[in-house]
Amino acid sequence: MASITEYSVNPEFKIPLLLLKTRSVPDDSYEDLFSALDSPYSPIFVPVLQHTQNQAALDQLRNLLSNDELNGPDAKYGGFIFTSQRAVEAFASVVTDLEASHQNNEQPLTPLPPNFPLYTVGPATSRTLTTLHHHSPLLLHSAQILGSHTGNSENLSQYILSHYNSLHSSSNPTQKLPLLFLPGEQRRPTIPNTLSSPSLPPSTRIQVHESILYETTLLPTFAADLSHTLHPPNHPSSHPRVTIILIFSPSGCQTLLQTLNYLSPSPSTTNRLTLESEPQSRWSPGKKNYYCIATIGPTTYAHLKDTWGFEADVCAEKPSPESVREGVDGFLRGKGLLPPTGAPPEQGRGGRV
């Protein structure tokens, strides 16, 4: 039987890379990177969640932006915080509609104050906001997009404390307006808890208001879609199959582990890992299917480990396509499944796991 490496590095094939997420619009940075001509991967989207926009919250946001409630002495907020791609997309829908209405002379529109901070948790949300910024000639013209380098809520919180406080006088903290946090329903309290922590000096605390822009539930078809994608009917049975599975959030992790037979099906031991989940079993020679489990960052990695004791193969250092690619490439090279950096791929030869 052909070895894993003979299958994986054969230029006739691409290594399937399952992206457990909905494709971002208008462009998806993960798809762009992993589908490049020099990439050994073939990205496949497997949506995990369904998102329902919170219309009441969107209407409030629309009123906030259209009624000039962010300028002058009566301004309500001094900046916005985004930690979710879906929240940015919901925000974009409101901004786009307001810009169109203004261009059609249907309603007046006042730009956000100069250097109004739009804080983002990482490069993906920052990139989407930057695209929106380029298509918002009036409303976001003078806004600043900040925080793309932070990578997680903890780092973003510390950055906001430093940056936002630098904009205000410590001698008169009452002039410091609250920040508006625009998350989805499933969010961690890290940012509001950190920014308004009682352990901080009163002059450095930042008041945070929340407005939940969308609600999230697990797609009822996720388990079936995942199973079908993991076991394609046209895969050549004579070759071992290597699949990369990239997890973006804790949602759906249990379904994934169950689908891979890594969790016991017995009702009395539902949360107990099976022997199949052990690394020495998952990567032992002679198997038909090998799965490299990668996480977008430490939150999901910790969720897998703390909840079930499962350790993912790769944890990206930053929530970016480049960092994920670096981690996955390094893991596969360590297993002999990719040629060393700079080496041409071998044809029909390679080591076994």
Secondary structure, 3 states (H helix, E strand, C coil): CCCHHHHHCCCCCCEEEEEECCCCCCCCHHHHHHCCCCCCEEEEECCCEEEEECHHHHHHHHHHHHCCCCCCCCCCCCCEEECCHHHHHHHHHHHHHHHHHHHCCCCCCCCCCCCCEEEECCHHHHHHHHHHHHCCCCCCCCCEEECCCCCCHHHHHHHHHHHHHHCCCCCCHHHCCCEEECCECCCCCHHHHHHCCCCCCCCCCCCEEECCCEEEEECCCHHHHHHHHHCCCCCCCCCCEEEEEEECCCCCHHHHHHHCCCECCCHHHCCCECHHHCHHHHCCCCCCEEEEEEECCHHHHHHHHHHHCCCCCEECCCCCHHHHHHHHHHHHHHCCCCCCCCCCCCCCCCCCC
